[in-house]
Structures are given as structure tokens and as C-alpha cells.
Amino acid sequence: MTKVLGPIATLSKDKRELKDSALRATSCALDETYLYYRDLGKGSTRNLEREAMLSKYWSAAAIPLRHFDDNLSQICEHKSEYWVNPEHYNDEDIQELGIGLNDVRQAYRRMLNPRAY
């Protein structure tokens, strides 16, 4: 019996670790984006290097998320594309793609604590 349960327990642990990794990457992308908007709100000028990093953070979040939440994974990928050329998106595009920062945060929170929703 332990020979069977051992691989199952390992698989479950691996899945939890992968989900934690996906959540961590999403949290990092959210935090960095909120910090960037905070700085812009305080008068900082647009920073193309920082926007490139935001694109990479969102792309990195999309990859592990595909195993748990395809919709949130696609949203993160769209968010990554957004940060490559944010000036090409208007409010309607952002709403249609579901990439508004508060929308993404709510989807992240639902994945983080599904019992609360």
C-alpha cells in the first residue's frame, strides 16, 4: 500500500508546489505593477525598462498558471502584451480583455482562497 501511496503523495506535493509557484509569480507581477502605478501617481515619469520588466513578470506568471486556471493564465499573457505597448490599449480594450489590475487581483484572490468566494 505504501508503494502506491508514496507516488500519489509526491504528486500531490508537486502539484501544491507548482500552484504555490504560480501564485507567487502572480503576486510578484501584481505587486510590481501596483508599485509602478504608485510611483507614476507620485509624479515619476514613464519608465520603459520597468515596463519591460512588468511584461516579463506577467509572462512568467502565465506559464505555471496554465496548469490551474487557463483563464487567469491568458489574462496574464494579455497583461504581458499590454506592457510591451500600453499606449496601444484603450479602456475598452482593457475591459474586454479583463486585464484591469483590480480585475486581475480579484481573480488572483479567488485562486488563492477559493473557499472565500
C-alpha positions, -999 to +999 in steps of 0.1 A: +000+000+000+028+025+008+043+018-026+012+031-042+005+060-018+041+072-020+039+084-056+004+098-051+016+118-021+046+131-041+023+140-070+000+159-046+030+177-031+044+186-065+011+200-076+008+221-045+044+234-051+035+242-087+004+260-076+023+280-050+049+289-076+021+301-099+006+322-071+039+336-061+047+347-097+012+363-100+016+380-067+050+394-078+035+407-110+007+423-092+029+439-066+054+453-091+026+467-112+009+484-082+042+498-072+048+512-107+014+528-108+020+542-073+053+558-085+036+572-116+009+587-094+035+604-073+049+621-104+075+597-116+079+596-154+071+566-175+100+540-173+103+518-204+128+495-186+104+490-158+075+484-182+096+457-200+102+440-166+064+441-159+059+424-192+083+397-182+067+393-147+032+388-163+045+364-188+063+344-161+031+343-141+011+330-171+033+299-176+026+280-144-010+293-142-019+273-173-019+242-152-046+255-128-065+284-143-064+287-181-085+319-180-061+337-155-031+324-174-045+340-206-052+372-187-016+373-175-004+367-211-025+396-223-012+417-194+023+409-206+014+420-241-001+452-227+031+462-210+050+458-243+029+487-258+005+501-232-003+531-254-020+508-279-047+499-255-077+520-245-101+515-216-125+494-237-097+471-248-086+466-211-121+459-200-128+435-229-096+415-222-102+415-185-068+429-178-077+457-155-055+455-125-083+452-099-100+425-120-067+405-121-063+410-084-098+396-078-091+366-100-058+360-081-076+362-048-102+337-059-074+313-068-055+320-036-086+313-014-114+297-034-134+289-003-139+327+004-157+332-030 
